[in-house]
Protein backbone atom coordinates (compact mmCIF):
# COMPACT_ATOMS: atom_id res chain seq x y z
CA UNK A 1 0.00 0.00 0.00
CA UNK A 2 1.10 3.59 -0.67
CA UNK A 3 3.11 5.11 2.17
CA UNK A 4 0.74 7.45 4.00
CA UNK A 5 3.56 9.77 5.08
CA UNK A 6 4.50 10.17 1.42
CA UNK A 7 0.87 10.93 0.57
CA UNK A 8 0.81 13.63 3.23
CA UNK A 9 4.10 15.13 2.03
CA UNK A 10 2.93 15.17 -1.60
CA UNK A 11 -0.32 16.93 -0.77
CA UNK A 12 1.32 19.37 1.66
CA UNK A 13 3.66 20.33 -1.15
CA UNK A 14 0.75 20.66 -3.57
CA UNK A 15 -1.33 22.89 -1.30
CA UNK A 16 1.64 24.98 -0.20
CA UNK A 17 2.57 25.61 -3.83
CA UNK A 18 -1.07 26.29 -4.69
CA UNK A 19 -1.32 29.07 -2.12
CA UNK A 20 1.96 30.64 -3.24
CA UNK A 21 0.98 30.86 -6.90
CA UNK A 22 0.45 34.40 -8.10
CA UNK A 23 -3.04 35.21 -9.30
CA UNK A 24 -3.74 35.99 -12.92
CA UNK A 25 -1.79 33.11 -14.42
CA UNK A 26 -3.64 31.15 -17.09
CA UNK A 27 -3.84 28.03 -14.93
CA UNK A 28 -5.26 29.97 -11.97
CA UNK A 29 -7.85 31.69 -14.14
CA UNK A 30 -8.96 28.38 -15.64
CA UNK A 31 -9.03 26.61 -12.26
CA UNK A 32 -11.09 29.34 -10.61
CA UNK A 33 -13.54 29.56 -13.51
CA UNK A 34 -13.99 25.78 -13.48
CA UNK A 35 -14.39 25.65 -9.70
CA UNK A 36 -16.90 28.49 -9.30
CA UNK A 37 -18.90 28.19 -12.52
CA UNK A 38 -18.98 24.46 -13.19
CA UNK A 39 -17.97 22.05 -10.44
CA UNK A 40 -19.80 23.81 -7.59
CA UNK A 41 -23.05 23.64 -9.54
CA UNK A 42 -22.84 19.92 -10.27
CA UNK A 43 -21.70 19.18 -6.70
CA UNK A 44 -24.71 21.07 -5.36
CA UNK A 45 -26.98 19.17 -7.74
CA UNK A 46 -25.93 15.73 -6.54
CA UNK A 47 -25.71 16.69 -2.86
CA UNK A 48 -29.28 18.02 -2.90
CA UNK A 49 -30.47 15.06 -4.98
CA UNK A 50 -29.19 12.43 -2.55
CA UNK A 51 -29.18 14.15 0.86
CA UNK A 52 -31.61 16.09 3.03
CA UNK A 53 -30.93 19.53 4.54
CA UNK A 54 -28.96 19.16 7.76
CA UNK A 55 -27.65 15.66 6.99
CA UNK A 56 -24.28 14.74 8.50
CA UNK A 57 -21.83 14.66 5.59
CA UNK A 58 -18.13 13.82 5.50
CA UNK A 59 -15.99 15.46 2.84
CA UNK A 60 -13.26 12.79 2.79
CA UNK A 61 -10.21 14.36 1.19
CA UNK A 62 -11.49 17.92 1.38
CA UNK A 63 -8.51 19.85 0.06
CA UNK A 64 -9.09 23.61 0.18
CA UNK A 65 -12.86 23.11 0.31
CA UNK A 66 -13.53 26.02 -2.02
CA UNK A 67 -16.21 23.96 -3.75
CA UNK A 68 -18.07 23.56 -0.44
CA UNK A 69 -19.39 27.13 -0.32
CA UNK A 70 -23.02 26.02 -0.64
CA UNK A 71 -22.74 22.54 0.86
CA UNK A 72 -21.70 23.86 4.29
CA UNK A 73 -24.90 25.94 4.33
CA UNK A 74 -27.08 23.00 3.27
CA UNK A 75 -25.68 20.18 5.40
CA UNK A 76 -23.64 19.58 8.55
CA UNK A 77 -20.18 19.06 7.05
CA UNK A 78 -17.15 17.41 8.59
CA UNK A 79 -14.08 17.94 6.42
CA UNK A 80 -11.08 15.62 6.56
CA UNK A 81 -7.73 15.71 4.81
CA UNK A 82 -4.37 14.05 5.37
CA UNK A 83 -2.61 17.34 4.60
CA UNK A 84 -2.32 19.87 7.45
CA UNK A 85 -1.83 22.56 4.81
CA UNK A 86 -5.15 21.66 3.15
CA UNK A 87 -6.91 21.69 6.53
CA UNK A 88 -5.45 25.10 7.27
CA UNK A 89 -6.80 26.48 3.99
CA UNK A 90 -10.21 24.87 4.55
CA UNK A 91 -10.49 26.52 7.97
CA UNK A 92 -9.56 29.89 6.47
CA UNK A 93 -12.21 29.49 3.77
CA UNK A 94 -15.09 28.25 5.95
CA UNK A 95 -14.29 29.20 9.53
CA UNK A 96 -16.83 27.65 11.92
CA UNK A 97 -19.22 26.52 9.18
CA UNK A 98 -17.63 23.04 9.13
CA UNK A 99 -15.67 20.78 11.46
CA UNK A 100 -12.16 20.13 10.12
CA UNK A 101 -10.09 17.04 10.96
CA UNK A 102 -6.61 15.96 9.93
CA UNK A 103 -6.60 12.27 9.11
CA UNK A 104 -6.29 9.50 6.56
CA UNK A 105 -9.15 8.05 4.53
CA UNK A 106 -7.52 4.66 5.14
CA UNK A 107 -8.17 5.04 8.88
CA UNK A 108 -11.08 7.41 9.42
CA UNK A 109 -11.07 8.84 12.98
CA UNK A 110 -14.82 8.42 13.41
CA UNK A 111 -17.17 5.92 15.03
CA UNK A 112 -19.21 3.41 13.06
CA UNK A 113 -22.49 4.72 11.63
CA UNK A 114 -21.55 8.38 12.04
CA UNK A 115 -22.56 9.96 8.73
CA UNK A 116 -25.51 10.15 6.36
CA UNK A 117 -23.16 10.58 3.44
CA UNK A 118 -19.59 10.85 2.23
CA UNK A 119 -18.38 12.77 -0.79
CA UNK A 120 -15.16 13.85 -2.41
CA UNK A 121 -13.84 15.32 -5.63
CA UNK A 122 -10.66 14.27 -7.38
CA UNK A 123 -9.48 11.90 -4.65
CA UNK A 124 -10.08 8.29 -5.62
CA UNK A 125 -7.99 8.38 -8.80
CA UNK A 126 -4.81 8.88 -6.76
CA UNK A 127 -4.94 5.32 -5.41
CA UNK A 128 -4.64 1.79 -6.78
CA UNK A 129 -7.77 -0.32 -7.05
CA UNK A 130 -6.58 -2.37 -4.06
CA UNK A 131 -6.22 0.80 -1.99
CA UNK A 132 -9.62 2.01 -3.17
CA UNK A 133 -11.18 -1.15 -1.74
CA UNK A 134 -9.64 -0.36 1.67
CA UNK A 135 -10.93 3.22 1.46
CA UNK A 136 -14.43 2.14 0.48
CA UNK A 137 -14.51 -0.35 3.37
CA UNK A 138 -13.77 2.53 5.74
CA UNK A 139 -16.45 4.66 4.09
CA UNK A 140 -18.93 1.81 4.59
CA UNK A 141 -18.00 1.48 8.25
CA UNK A 142 -18.63 5.12 9.19
CA UNK A 143 -21.83 5.50 7.17
CA UNK A 144 -25.23 5.08 8.76
CA UNK A 145 -27.53 2.41 7.30
CA UNK A 146 -28.79 3.61 3.87
CA UNK A 147 -25.99 6.20 3.82
CA UNK A 148 -24.52 7.10 0.43
CA UNK A 149 -21.18 7.91 -1.14
CA UNK A 150 -20.96 10.53 -3.89
CA UNK A 151 -17.59 10.35 -5.62
CA UNK A 152 -16.47 12.81 -8.30
CA UNK A 153 -13.88 10.78 -10.17
CA UNK A 154 -11.91 11.92 -13.24
CA UNK A 155 -12.51 9.59 -16.20
CA UNK A 156 -9.98 8.71 -18.86
CA UNK A 157 -11.96 10.72 -21.42
CA UNK A 158 -12.62 13.74 -19.21
CA UNK A 159 -11.86 17.15 -20.71
CA UNK A 160 -9.84 18.38 -17.72
CA UNK A 161 -7.83 15.14 -17.77
CA UNK A 162 -6.90 15.77 -21.39
CA UNK A 163 -6.05 19.43 -20.70
CA UNK A 164 -3.81 18.60 -17.73
CA UNK A 165 -2.13 15.72 -19.56
CA UNK A 166 -1.39 18.07 -22.45
CA UNK A 167 -0.04 20.70 -20.06
CA UNK A 168 2.22 18.12 -18.40
CA UNK A 169 3.49 16.99 -21.81
CA UNK A 170 4.31 20.53 -22.95
CA UNK A 171 5.89 21.55 -19.63
CA UNK A 172 7.99 18.42 -19.15
CA UNK A 173 8.60 16.81 -22.54
CA UNK A 174 8.99 19.95 -24.63
CA UNK A 175 10.00 22.72 -22.23
CA UNK A 176 11.89 20.33 -19.88
CA UNK A 177 10.54 22.13 -16.79
CA UNK A 178 10.03 19.01 -14.64
CA UNK A 179 6.79 20.41 -13.23
CA UNK A 180 4.10 18.27 -11.56
CA UNK A 181 0.73 20.05 -11.41
CA UNK A 182 -0.79 17.45 -9.08
CA UNK A 183 0.06 14.07 -7.49
CA UNK A 184 -0.16 11.07 -9.82
CA UNK A 185 -3.58 9.89 -10.99
CA UNK A 186 -3.27 6.11 -10.84
CA UNK A 187 -6.85 4.94 -11.37
CA UNK A 188 -8.93 7.06 -13.70
CA UNK A 189 -12.34 5.61 -14.52
CA UNK A 190 -12.60 4.01 -17.94
CA UNK A 191 -16.41 3.93 -18.10
CA UNK A 192 -19.55 3.10 -16.13
CA UNK A 193 -18.73 -0.61 -16.12
CA UNK A 194 -15.34 0.09 -14.57
CA UNK A 195 -17.05 2.01 -11.75
CA UNK A 196 -19.60 -0.75 -11.27
CA UNK A 197 -16.87 -3.39 -11.08
CA UNK A 198 -15.11 -1.44 -8.31
CA UNK A 199 -18.33 -1.02 -6.32
CA UNK A 200 -19.31 -4.69 -6.80
CA UNK A 201 -16.24 -5.74 -4.83
CA UNK A 202 -17.62 -3.90 -1.79
CA UNK A 203 -20.79 -4.23 0.31
CA UNK A 204 -22.18 -1.07 -1.31
CA UNK A 205 -25.08 -1.12 -3.74
CA UNK A 206 -24.41 0.75 -6.98
CA UNK A 207 -26.98 3.55 -7.41
CA UNK A 208 -25.99 5.93 -10.18
CA UNK A 209 -23.29 6.91 -12.65
CA UNK A 210 -23.15 10.26 -14.39
CA UNK A 211 -20.81 11.61 -17.06
CA UNK A 212 -22.24 14.41 -19.12
CA UNK A 213 -22.98 17.99 -19.99
CA UNK A 214 -23.70 19.29 -16.45
CA UNK A 215 -19.95 19.76 -15.94
CA UNK A 216 -18.98 19.66 -19.62
CA UNK A 217 -17.75 16.06 -19.43
CA UNK A 218 -15.01 16.71 -16.88
CA UNK A 219 -15.89 14.39 -13.97
CA UNK A 220 -17.65 11.06 -13.63
CA UNK A 221 -19.97 10.92 -10.62
CA UNK A 222 -20.36 7.57 -8.84
CA UNK A 223 -23.10 7.10 -6.25
CA UNK A 224 -23.50 3.99 -4.10
CA UNK A 225 -25.49 3.15 -0.96
CA UNK A 226 -24.86 1.20 2.23
TIDRENLUM-868547 format. One record per residue (C-alpha): residue number from 1; residue in three letters; y, x, z. Coordinates in nm, 2 decimals. Example, Ala and Ser with C-alpha at 12.3 -4.5 7.8 and 13.67 -1.06 7.14 Angstrom:
     n   res        Y        X        Z
     1   ALA    -0.45     1.23     0.78
     2   SER    -0.11     1.37     0.71
// end
This chain:
     n   res        Y        X        Z
     1   UNK     0.00     0.00     0.00
     2   UNK     0.36     0.11    -0.07
     3   UNK     0.51     0.31     0.22
     4   UNK     0.75     0.07     0.40
     5   UNK     0.98     0.36     0.51
     6   UNK     1.02     0.45     0.14
     7   UNK     1.09     0.09     0.06
     8   UNK     1.36     0.08     0.32
     9   UNK     1.51     0.41     0.20
    10   UNK     1.52     0.29    -0.16
    11   UNK     1.69    -0.03    -0.08
    12   UNK     1.94     0.13     0.17
    13   UNK     2.03     0.37    -0.11
    14   UNK     2.07     0.07    -0.36
    15   UNK     2.29    -0.13    -0.13
    16   UNK     2.50     0.16    -0.02
    17   UNK     2.56     0.26    -0.38
    18   UNK     2.63    -0.11    -0.47
    19   UNK     2.91    -0.13    -0.21
    20   UNK     3.06     0.20    -0.32
    21   UNK     3.09     0.10    -0.69
    22   UNK     3.44     0.05    -0.81
    23   UNK     3.52    -0.30    -0.93
    24   UNK     3.60    -0.37    -1.29
    25   UNK     3.31    -0.18    -1.44
    26   UNK     3.11    -0.36    -1.71
    27   UNK     2.80    -0.38    -1.49
    28   UNK     3.00    -0.53    -1.20
    29   UNK     3.17    -0.78    -1.41
    30   UNK     2.84    -0.90    -1.56
    31   UNK     2.66    -0.90    -1.23
    32   UNK     2.93    -1.11    -1.06
    33   UNK     2.96    -1.35    -1.35
    34   UNK     2.58    -1.40    -1.35
    35   UNK     2.57    -1.44    -0.97
    36   UNK     2.85    -1.69    -0.93
    37   UNK     2.82    -1.89    -1.25
    38   UNK     2.45    -1.90    -1.32
    39   UNK     2.21    -1.80    -1.04
    40   UNK     2.38    -1.98    -0.76
    41   UNK     2.36    -2.30    -0.95
    42   UNK     1.99    -2.28    -1.03
    43   UNK     1.92    -2.17    -0.67
    44   UNK     2.11    -2.47    -0.54
    45   UNK     1.92    -2.70    -0.77
    46   UNK     1.57    -2.59    -0.65
    47   UNK     1.67    -2.57    -0.29
    48   UNK     1.80    -2.93    -0.29
    49   UNK     1.51    -3.05    -0.50
    50   UNK     1.24    -2.92    -0.25
    51   UNK     1.41    -2.92     0.09
    52   UNK     1.61    -3.16     0.30
    53   UNK     1.95    -3.09     0.45
    54   UNK     1.92    -2.90     0.78
    55   UNK     1.57    -2.76     0.70
    56   UNK     1.47    -2.43     0.85
    57   UNK     1.47    -2.18     0.56
    58   UNK     1.38    -1.81     0.55
    59   UNK     1.55    -1.60     0.28
    60   UNK     1.28    -1.33     0.28
    61   UNK     1.44    -1.02     0.12
    62   UNK     1.79    -1.15     0.14
    63   UNK     1.99    -0.85     0.01
    64   UNK     2.36    -0.91     0.02
    65   UNK     2.31    -1.29     0.03
    66   UNK     2.60    -1.35    -0.20
    67   UNK     2.40    -1.62    -0.38
    68   UNK     2.36    -1.81    -0.04
    69   UNK     2.71    -1.94    -0.03
    70   UNK     2.60    -2.30    -0.06
    71   UNK     2.25    -2.27     0.09
    72   UNK     2.39    -2.17     0.43
    73   UNK     2.59    -2.49     0.43
    74   UNK     2.30    -2.71     0.33
    75   UNK     2.02    -2.57     0.54
    76   UNK     1.96    -2.36     0.86
    77   UNK     1.91    -2.02     0.71
    78   UNK     1.74    -1.72     0.86
    79   UNK     1.79    -1.41     0.64
    80   UNK     1.56    -1.11     0.66
    81   UNK     1.57    -0.77     0.48
    82   UNK     1.41    -0.44     0.54
    83   UNK     1.73    -0.26     0.46
    84   UNK     1.99    -0.23     0.75
    85   UNK     2.26    -0.18     0.48
    86   UNK     2.17    -0.51     0.32
    87   UNK     2.17    -0.69     0.65
    88   UNK     2.51    -0.55     0.73
    89   UNK     2.65    -0.68     0.40
    90   UNK     2.49    -1.02     0.45
    91   UNK     2.65    -1.05     0.80
    92   UNK     2.99    -0.96     0.65
    93   UNK     2.95    -1.22     0.38
    94   UNK     2.82    -1.51     0.60
    95   UNK     2.92    -1.43     0.95
    96   UNK     2.77    -1.68     1.19
    97   UNK     2.65    -1.92     0.92
    98   UNK     2.30    -1.76     0.91
    99   UNK     2.08    -1.57     1.15
   100   UNK     2.01    -1.22     1.01
   101   UNK     1.70    -1.01     1.10
   102   UNK     1.60    -0.66     0.99
   103   UNK     1.23    -0.66     0.91
   104   UNK     0.95    -0.63     0.66
   105   UNK     0.80    -0.91     0.45
   106   UNK     0.47    -0.75     0.51
   107   UNK     0.50    -0.82     0.89
   108   UNK     0.74    -1.11     0.94
   109   UNK     0.88    -1.11     1.30
   110   UNK     0.84    -1.48     1.34
   111   UNK     0.59    -1.72     1.50
   112   UNK     0.34    -1.92     1.31
   113   UNK     0.47    -2.25     1.16
   114   UNK     0.84    -2.15     1.20
   115   UNK     1.00    -2.26     0.87
   116   UNK     1.01    -2.55     0.64
   117   UNK     1.06    -2.32     0.34
   118   UNK     1.08    -1.96     0.22
   119   UNK     1.28    -1.84    -0.08
   120   UNK     1.39    -1.52    -0.24
   121   UNK     1.53    -1.38    -0.56
   122   UNK     1.43    -1.07    -0.74
   123   UNK     1.19    -0.95    -0.47
   124   UNK     0.83    -1.01    -0.56
   125   UNK     0.84    -0.80    -0.88
   126   UNK     0.89    -0.48    -0.68
   127   UNK     0.53    -0.49    -0.54
   128   UNK     0.18    -0.46    -0.68
   129   UNK    -0.03    -0.78    -0.70
   130   UNK    -0.24    -0.66    -0.41
   131   UNK     0.08    -0.62    -0.20
   132   UNK     0.20    -0.96    -0.32
   133   UNK    -0.11    -1.12    -0.17
   134   UNK    -0.04    -0.96     0.17
   135   UNK     0.32    -1.09     0.15
   136   UNK     0.21    -1.44     0.05
   137   UNK    -0.03    -1.45     0.34
   138   UNK     0.25    -1.38     0.57
   139   UNK     0.47    -1.64     0.41
   140   UNK     0.18    -1.89     0.46
   141   UNK     0.15    -1.80     0.82
   142   UNK     0.51    -1.86     0.92
   143   UNK     0.55    -2.18     0.72
   144   UNK     0.51    -2.52     0.88
   145   UNK     0.24    -2.75     0.73
   146   UNK     0.36    -2.88     0.39
   147   UNK     0.62    -2.60     0.38
   148   UNK     0.71    -2.45     0.04
   149   UNK     0.79    -2.12    -0.11
   150   UNK     1.05    -2.10    -0.39
   151   UNK     1.03    -1.76    -0.56
   152   UNK     1.28    -1.65    -0.83
   153   UNK     1.08    -1.39    -1.02
   154   UNK     1.19    -1.19    -1.32
   155   UNK     0.96    -1.25    -1.62
   156   UNK     0.87    -1.00    -1.89
   157   UNK     1.07    -1.20    -2.14
   158   UNK     1.37    -1.26    -1.92
   159   UNK     1.71    -1.19    -2.07
   160   UNK     1.84    -0.98    -1.77
   161   UNK     1.51    -0.78    -1.78
   162   UNK     1.58    -0.69    -2.14
   163   UNK     1.94    -0.61    -2.07
   164   UNK     1.86    -0.38    -1.77
   165   UNK     1.57    -0.21    -1.96
   166   UNK     1.81    -0.14    -2.25
   167   UNK     2.07     0.00    -2.01
   168   UNK     1.81     0.22    -1.84
   169   UNK     1.70     0.35    -2.18
   170   UNK     2.05     0.43    -2.29
   171   UNK     2.15     0.59    -1.96
   172   UNK     1.84     0.80    -1.91
   173   UNK     1.68     0.86    -2.25
   174   UNK     1.99     0.90    -2.46
   175   UNK     2.27     1.00    -2.22
   176   UNK     2.03     1.19    -1.99
   177   UNK     2.21     1.05    -1.68
   178   UNK     1.90     1.00    -1.46
   179   UNK     2.04     0.68    -1.32
   180   UNK     1.83     0.41    -1.16
   181   UNK     2.00     0.07    -1.14
   182   UNK     1.75    -0.08    -0.91
   183   UNK     1.41     0.01    -0.75
   184   UNK     1.11    -0.02    -0.98
   185   UNK     0.99    -0.36    -1.10
   186   UNK     0.61    -0.33    -1.08
   187   UNK     0.49    -0.68    -1.14
   188   UNK     0.71    -0.89    -1.37
   189   UNK     0.56    -1.23    -1.45
   190   UNK     0.40    -1.26    -1.79
   191   UNK     0.39    -1.64    -1.81
   192   UNK     0.31    -1.96    -1.61
   193   UNK    -0.06    -1.87    -1.61
   194   UNK     0.01    -1.53    -1.46
   195   UNK     0.20    -1.71    -1.18
   196   UNK    -0.08    -1.96    -1.13
   197   UNK    -0.34    -1.69    -1.11
   198   UNK    -0.14    -1.51    -0.83
   199   UNK    -0.10    -1.83    -0.63
   200   UNK    -0.47    -1.93    -0.68
   201   UNK    -0.57    -1.62    -0.48
   202   UNK    -0.39    -1.76    -0.18
   203   UNK    -0.42    -2.08     0.03
   204   UNK    -0.11    -2.22    -0.13
   205   UNK    -0.11    -2.51    -0.37
   206   UNK     0.07    -2.44    -0.70
   207   UNK     0.35    -2.70    -0.74
   208   UNK     0.59    -2.60    -1.02
   209   UNK     0.69    -2.33    -1.26
   210   UNK     1.03    -2.31    -1.44
   211   UNK     1.16    -2.08    -1.71
   212   UNK     1.44    -2.22    -1.91
   213   UNK     1.80    -2.30    -2.00
   214   UNK     1.93    -2.37    -1.64
   215   UNK     1.98    -2.00    -1.59
   216   UNK     1.97    -1.90    -1.96
   217   UNK     1.61    -1.78    -1.94
   218   UNK     1.67    -1.50    -1.69
   219   UNK     1.44    -1.59    -1.40
   220   UNK     1.11    -1.76    -1.36
   221   UNK     1.09    -2.00    -1.06
   222   UNK     0.76    -2.04    -0.88
   223   UNK     0.71    -2.31    -0.62
   224   UNK     0.40    -2.35    -0.41
   225   UNK     0.32    -2.55    -0.10
   226   UNK     0.12    -2.49     0.22
// end
